[in-house]
Amino acid sequence: MLRIGELSDAGRFVIDQFETYLDLAQAELQEQRRETVRRAVWAAVAGVAALLGIGFACLAVLVFSWDTDYRQPVAVAIPVVLLLIAGLGIFIASRGTAAHGWVRIRDELRRDIVTLREILWTR
């Protein structure tokens, strides 16, 4: 049976750890923010470069096929291929990813749960 003193020890432990949890959460949020901004900037740079590259590639294909019998099929095939690539990109981007954030705070909580169990049930 639990005694009042053991519950008091557990309560003090939880209160002492609360500040640690807040510090860890703040650090995790700052790290995630930096990572998100970095990824967003590089995704935008890659997107602009890809759009320019695709545009110039399409222009080159049209120029080289202009005086051939394949001008019309090429003019139709270019947007179809680009739409297929866009659809594939949307499909891949919309798939869920495994959550990898908050690792430190989860580990700290797991260690604290073990410690609380030791405080409450090993006496």
C-alpha positions in Angstrom: 0.0 0.0 0.0 1.2 3.5 -0.8 2.1 5.9 2.0 1.5 9.6 1.9 5.3 10.2 2.0 5.8 8.1 -1.1 3.1 10.1 -2.9 4.7 13.3 -1.7 8.1 12.2 -3.1 6.4 11.4 -6.4 4.7 14.7 -6.5 7.9 16.6 -5.8 9.7 14.6 -8.5 7.0 15.5 -11.0 7.0 19.2 -10.1 10.9 19.2 -10.3 10.8 17.6 -13.7 8.1 19.9 -15.1 10.7 22.7 -15.7 12.9 20.1 -17.5 10.0 19.2 -19.7 9.3 22.8 -20.6 13.0 23.4 -21.5 13.0 20.2 -23.6 9.8 21.2 -25.4 11.2 24.7 -26.1 14.4 23.2 -27.5 12.4 20.7 -29.7 10.2 23.5 -31.0 13.1 25.7 -31.9 14.9 22.8 -33.6 11.8 21.8 -35.6 11.2 25.4 -36.6 14.8 25.8 -37.9 14.5 22.5 -39.8 11.1 23.4 -41.3 12.3 26.8 -42.4 15.5 25.3 -43.9 13.5 22.6 -45.8 10.9 25.1 -47.0 13.6 27.5 -48.4 15.4 24.7 -50.2 12.2 23.2 -51.5 11.3 26.6 -52.9 14.7 27.0 -54.5 14.5 23.5 -56.0 11.0 24.2 -57.2 11.9 27.3 -59.0 15.0 25.7 -60.6 12.9 22.7 -61.6 10.2 24.8 -63.2 12.8 26.8 -65.2 14.6 23.6 -66.2 11.4 21.9 -67.3 10.3 25.0 -69.2 13.5 25.3 -71.1 13.6 21.5 -71.8 10.1 21.7 -73.2 11.0 24.7 -75.4 14.1 22.8 -76.7 11.9 19.8 -77.6 9.4 22.0 -79.4 12.2 23.8 -81.3 13.9 20.6 -82.4 10.6 19.0 -83.5 9.1 22.1 -85.2 10.0 21.2 -88.8 9.1 17.5 -88.5 5.9 15.5 -88.7 6.0 15.0 -84.9 5.3 18.7 -84.0 1.7 18.1 -83.0 2.2 14.9 -81.0 5.2 16.5 -79.2 3.1 19.6 -78.4 0.4 17.3 -76.9 2.9 14.9 -75.2 4.8 17.6 -73.3 1.9 18.8 -71.1 0.6 15.2 -70.6 4.0 14.0 -69.3 4.3 17.1 -67.1 0.8 16.5 -65.6 1.7 12.8 -65.0 4.9 13.9 -63.2 2.9 16.5 -61.2 0.4 13.8 -60.2 3.1 11.5 -59.1 4.7 14.2 -57.1 1.4 15.1 -55.3 0.9 11.4 -54.6 4.3 11.0 -53.1 4.1 14.2 -51.1 0.7 13.4 -49.7 1.8 10.1 -48.2 2.2 10.2 -44.4 5.6 10.1 -42.9 6.6 8.6 -39.6 6.7 11.1 -36.7 10.3 11.8 -35.8 10.0 14.9 -33.7 9.9 15.2 -29.9 12.4 12.3 -29.4 14.2 13.8 -26.5 11.0 14.7 -24.6 9.6 11.2 -25.2 12.8 9.6 -23.9 12.8 11.9 -20.9 9.2 11.0 -20.1 9.9 7.3 -20.4 12.9 7.6 -18.0 10.7 9.6 -15.6 7.9 7.0 -15.7 10.4 4.4 -14.8 11.7 6.5 -11.9 8.2 7.2 -10.7 7.4 3.5 -10.7 10.5 2.9 -8.7 9.5 5.6 -6.2 6.0 4.3 -5.8 6.3 0.5 -6.0 9.8 -0.5 -4.9 9.5 0.6 -1.3 
